[in-house]
Amino acid sequence: MSDTELKQRVQRQIQDKVKPLADGAFKRMATAVPELQTAMKKVDQALRNGASSDLLQTYRRELVIKMRAVTLARKWAVDALDALAELSADDEAFEADAAEIEALQAKLGKARDLLADQVVKGKKVEDRAAQAADANDRSEASAHREWDLLITGFERSTAAFESLLRDLRTWRKEADAAVKARDRETLANRQETFANLKLDDEALQGKALMKRTNEFMSKYELDNFSRDFLTEMARDRATTVDTYDKRIQALQQEAQKIQEAVQQLVIEPPNAVKATAELGFKANFITKVRDALALPEDRWPKALEAIARQAGDTSSTGKQLVERLRRAKLV
């Protein structure tokens, strides 16, 4: 192969295998680097302004996304360098177009290193943001906000549970009424509602707010807090925590009793003696009526009509007999 042909082959390989990767690296670098620098400046400014933890975490998330784009651009540059090294591994191939190979290699190497440096800088800024956010989370201002939410949050949850308890009392009455009316569908619906009711074990034990309070106290270095804040927490613990736990415990226990009572409700089997009398059958048909009413409800009409015929009632249909029992609230 002549030198000209070898050079043309090398140039085709660079064009087909290296240039697409190199162009991809340069294109991504042109966008990713400025965006990362903008994100880093935003975090730096937020740190200087003493931004909140939430805002710092938001900026930090954006920074991480931009670093990811820079890392991807660097990978394209590395892949291009690998492809270039592979096609120029042969000395003859290298010598065939050494000038272009060296120039492209230098450009790609510079891009690779620049991109790596940007990732290192971005990681340092990210670490500073993470440290600042963590410090903010442990500051007195942050702790004070959390404490206020802790105390007022339980007051709101108590009010919400009191509202729920009023509903539970109403549903208990509906379940009781369903038993009296022998309304199986309504009873089943109410029992399903109560079966899905989840009670708080810690609240039932009277330890819900106390547990959360202890978790809060162990989370922070209390010695770093001001006397005013410590006094406020002591007052809330003395006046609110125990009172809340006793109150919510009583509410949860009442709910538990209602739940258990409703779950135990059953509609007793029909009274065969009263049913027999209501249908006008003689006492010797009580056993047959009891057996008929022990069947699924959709079989009652046919079974009762058969008994009626044996008892001498040739005019009443099974449907009419069942309706008579329903009006008398015996089934």
Buried (B, 14 or more C-beta within 10 A) or exposed (E): EEEEEBBBBBBEBBEEBBBBBBEBBBEBBEEBBEBBBEBBEBBBEBBEEEBBBEBBBBBBEBBBEBBBBBBBBBBBBBBBBEBBEEBBEEEEBBBBBBEBBEEBBEBBEEBBEBBBEBBEBBEEBBEBBEEBBEEBBBBBEBBBEBBEEBBEEBEEBBEEBEEEBEEBEEBBEBBBEBBEEBBEEBBEBBBEBBEEBEEBEBBBEBBBBBEBBEEBEEEBEBEEBEEEBEEBBEEBBEEBBEEBBEBBBEBBBEBEEBBEEBBEBEBEEBBBEBBBBBBBBEEEBBEBBBEBBEEEEEEBBEBBBEBBEEBEBEEBEBEBBBBBBEEEEBB
